Amino acid sequence: MDLQAPVQFVKGIGPQKAEALGKAGVVSAEDLLLHLPMRYEDRRSFARGSSGNARRAASTCAAATWSGGRSGSGKYR
């Protein structure tokens, strides 16, 4: 594929996605390759709640359980 080809002709990108990318300044396949995210969040490791810095972003893992109420309704209330 030619790097100067319009982004719409990259496999998996249709007219609507190409329009949205165009608003972000991505108009060619080369622009798409060079388009980088604003920030990168590494979600491979988790931090304990008390060990992190308050000004630093961190990934946490939690489990929620339900220990009461009616069961079997199949609907959220």
DRENLUM-856773 format. One line per field, with one value per residue: residue in three letters; chain; x, y, z of N, C-alpha, C in turn. Coordinates in Angstrom, 3 decimals, m for minus. Example, Ala and Ser with C-alpha at 12.3 -4.5 7.8 and 13.67 -1.06 7.14 Angstrom:
BEGIN
aa = [ALA, SER];
ch = [A, A];
neast = [13.190, 12.850];
nnorth = [m5.690, m2.250];
nup = [7.800, 7.080];
caeast = [12.300, 13.670];
canorth = [m4.500, m1.060];
caup = [7.800, 7.140];
ceast = [13.200, 12.900];
cnorth = [m3.300, 0.030];
cup = [7.800, 7.870];
//
This chain:
BEGIN
aa = [MET, ASP, LEU, GLN, ALA, PRO, VAL, GLN, PHE, VAL, LYS, GLY, ILE, GLY, PRO, GLN, LYS, ALA, GLU, ALA, LEU, GLY, LYS, ALA, GLY, VAL, VAL, SER, ALA, GLU, ASP, LEU, LEU, LEU, HIS, LEU, PRO, MET, ARG, TYR, GLU, ASP, ARG, ARG, SER, PHE, ALA, ARG, GLY, SER, SER, GLY, ASN, ALA, ARG, ARG, ALA, ALA, SER, THR, CYS, ALA, ALA, ALA, THR, TRP, SER, GLY, GLY, ARG, SER, GLY, SER, GLY, LYS, TYR, ARG];
ch = [A, A, A, A, A, A, A, A, A, A, A, A, A, A, A, A, A, A, A, A, A, A, A, A, A, A, A, A, A, A, A, A, A, A, A, A, A, A, A, A, A, A, A, A, A, A, A, A, A, A, A, A, A, A, A, A, A, A, A, A, A, A, A, A, A, A, A, A, A, A, A, A, A, A, A, A, A];
neast = [0.837, 0.486, 1.957, 0.976, m1.622, m5.138, m6.514, m8.906, m8.810, m7.342, m7.340, m10.139, m10.914, m13.483, m15.665, m16.874, m15.165, m12.858, m13.562, m13.773, m11.107, m9.926, m10.710, m9.021, m6.685, m5.556, m5.021, m3.780, m2.312, 0.244, 0.075, m1.589, 0.069, 1.919, 0.473, 0.180, m0.796, m2.137, m1.238, 0.329, m0.817, 0.344, m0.959, m0.181, 0.812, m0.295, m1.080, m0.951, m3.465, m2.498, 0.125, 0.681, 1.473, m0.308, m0.594, m0.065, m1.066, m2.600, m3.155, m5.711, m7.068, m10.127, m12.695, m16.151, m18.816, m22.046, m24.054, m26.618, m30.205, m32.715, m32.499, m32.128, m33.770, m32.718, m32.487, m31.158, m31.502];
nnorth = [m1.182, 2.208, 4.815, 7.364, 7.095, 7.693, 7.520, 6.189, 3.971, 2.080, m1.186, m2.067, 0.452, 2.565, 4.940, 6.531, 6.270, 7.248, 9.891, 10.745, 10.365, 12.198, 14.625, 14.657, 15.172, 13.121, 11.992, 10.421, 7.146, 7.128, 9.179, 7.868, 5.811, 7.316, 8.526, 9.029, 7.987, 10.191, 9.641, 6.849, 4.084, 1.724, m1.279, m3.695, m4.220, m4.027, m1.683, m1.466, m0.063, 1.683, 2.128, 3.840, 6.983, 9.955, 11.691, 10.261, 8.221, 5.016, 1.502, m0.522, m3.502, m5.028, m6.916, m7.489, m8.455, m9.819, m9.964, m10.336, m9.848, m10.573, m13.465, m14.693, m13.055, m11.876, m9.279, m5.987, m3.661];
nup = [0.000, m0.759, 1.057, 0.883, 0.259, 0.687, 3.988, 4.190, 2.554, 3.837, 5.119, 7.021, 7.740, 7.199, 5.467, 7.528, 9.776, 8.604, 8.246, 10.917, 11.711, 10.006, 11.124, 13.254, 12.028, 10.587, 7.532, 5.627, 4.953, 5.980, 7.906, 9.687, 10.625, 12.014, 13.959, 17.301, 20.607, 23.200, 25.769, 27.387, 29.081, 31.181, 31.802, 32.784, 35.311, 38.713, 41.303, 44.841, 46.985, 49.047, 48.402, 46.332, 44.734, 45.277, 43.140, 40.907, 38.208, 38.449, 37.983, 39.225, 40.730, 41.391, 43.072, 43.034, 45.098, 45.794, 48.572, 49.505, 49.401, 46.878, 44.832, 41.504, 39.975, 37.731, 36.870, 37.135, 39.718];
caeast = [0.000, 1.179, 1.791, 0.257, m3.013, m6.080, m6.687, m10.143, m8.532, m6.658, m8.291, m10.788, m11.330, m14.484, m15.866, m17.172, m13.943, m11.930, m13.986, m13.383, m9.652, m9.613, m10.880, m7.840, m5.525, m5.033, m5.645, m3.118, m1.858, 1.435, m0.401, m2.129, 1.208, 2.635, m0.464, 0.486, m1.756, m1.737, m0.452, 0.317, m1.041, 0.780, m1.918, 0.313, 1.050, m1.268, m0.532, m1.789, m4.089, m1.738, 1.522, 0.837, 1.545, m1.634, m0.587, 0.325, m2.114, m2.277, m4.191, m6.059, m7.919, m11.078, m13.764, m17.380, m19.710, m23.366, m24.267, m27.956, m31.266, m33.357, m31.704, m32.903, m34.626, m32.086, m32.512, m30.552, m32.477];
canorth = [0.000, 3.487, 5.571, 8.609, 6.752, 8.164, 6.610, 5.435, 2.754, 1.116, m2.241, m1.904, 1.846, 2.959, 6.376, 7.224, 6.306, 8.132, 11.263, 11.028, 10.505, 13.443, 15.725, 14.621, 15.477, 11.898, 11.915, 9.421, 5.948, 7.547, 9.896, 6.871, 5.135, 8.247, 9.065, 8.423, 8.350, 11.297, 9.040, 5.395, 3.555, 0.340, m1.977, m5.031, m4.403, m3.343, m1.085, m1.543, 1.228, 2.566, 2.261, 4.751, 8.419, 10.526, 12.423, 9.351, 7.290, 3.625, 0.519, m1.345, m4.635, m5.233, m7.880, m7.103, m9.574, m9.462, m10.883, m10.257, m9.545, m11.692, m14.022, m15.288, m12.129, m11.645, m7.859, m5.043, m2.699];
caup = [0.000, m0.837, 2.300, 0.611, m0.047, 1.699, 5.110, 3.978, 1.813, 4.702, 5.464, 8.315, 7.946, 6.228, 5.302, 8.786, 10.574, 7.905, 8.534, 12.299, 11.728, 9.316, 12.085, 14.116, 11.196, 9.972, 6.209, 4.782, 5.661, 6.719, 9.092, 10.610, 11.247, 12.887, 14.955, 18.589, 21.655, 24.056, 26.847, 27.392, 30.417, 31.288, 32.651, 33.068, 36.743, 39.550, 42.517, 46.042, 47.256, 49.919, 47.990, 45.209, 44.915, 45.023, 41.866, 39.831, 37.776, 38.732, 37.689, 40.382, 40.434, 42.483, 42.824, 43.720, 45.368, 46.300, 49.688, 50.066, 48.460, 46.183, 43.749, 40.428, 39.233, 36.439, 36.511, 38.069, 40.273];
ceast = [0.880, 0.914, 1.039, m1.211, m3.926, m6.347, m7.934, m9.874, m7.656, m7.701, m8.825, m11.240, m12.276, m14.642, m16.108, m15.928, m12.921, m12.280, m13.577, m11.865, m9.218, m9.741, m9.702, m6.558, m4.889, m5.733, m5.002, m2.709, m0.610, 1.053, m0.917, m1.006, 1.918, 1.747, m0.261, m0.544, m1.216, m0.877, m0.597, 0.149, m0.677, m0.133, m1.480, 0.538, 0.061, m0.581, m1.498, m2.293, m3.248, m0.318, 1.738, 0.948, 0.191, m1.706, m0.249, m0.823, m1.657, m3.448, m4.457, m6.995, m8.834, m12.113, m14.981, m18.245, m21.016, m23.708, m25.660, m28.984, m31.831, m32.458, m32.631, m33.783, m34.048, m32.069, m31.788, m31.611, m31.812];
cnorth = [1.243, 4.278, 6.881, 8.362, 7.291, 7.088, 5.736, 4.086, 1.776, 0.094, m2.025, m0.488, 2.238, 4.468, 7.117, 7.347, 7.234, 9.592, 11.661, 11.206, 11.801, 14.653, 15.800, 14.884, 14.270, 11.715, 10.875, 8.226, 6.269, 8.288, 8.920, 6.139, 6.023, 8.860, 8.328, 8.838, 9.488, 10.795, 7.526, 4.939, 2.077, m0.366, m3.405, m5.270, m3.540, m2.814, m1.291, m0.141, 2.180, 2.816, 3.290, 6.202, 9.003, 11.236, 11.537, 8.412, 5.867, 2.748, m0.281, m2.456, m4.856, m6.266, m7.435, m8.340, m9.048, m10.454, m10.780, m9.979, m10.787, m12.196, m14.579, m14.343, m11.840, m10.186, m7.053, m4.076, m1.424];
cup = [0.000, 0.437, 2.108, 0.262, 1.049, 2.748, 4.948, 3.314, 2.586, 5.145, 6.879, 8.615, 6.828, 6.176, 6.615, 9.656, 9.938, 8.170, 9.957, 12.412, 11.055, 10.226, 13.050, 13.326, 10.533, 8.628, 5.291, 5.634, 6.488, 7.996, 10.142, 11.332, 12.261, 13.964, 16.273, 19.630, 22.524, 25.219, 26.759, 28.834, 30.416, 32.281, 32.963, 34.551, 37.530, 40.806, 43.673, 46.360, 48.072, 49.436, 46.887, 45.618, 44.527, 43.677, 40.672, 39.492, 38.048, 38.343, 38.954, 39.939, 41.626, 42.074, 43.636, 43.916, 45.929, 47.395, 50.284, 49.000, 47.813, 45.072, 42.685, 39.641, 37.862, 36.010, 37.570, 38.541, 40.611];
//
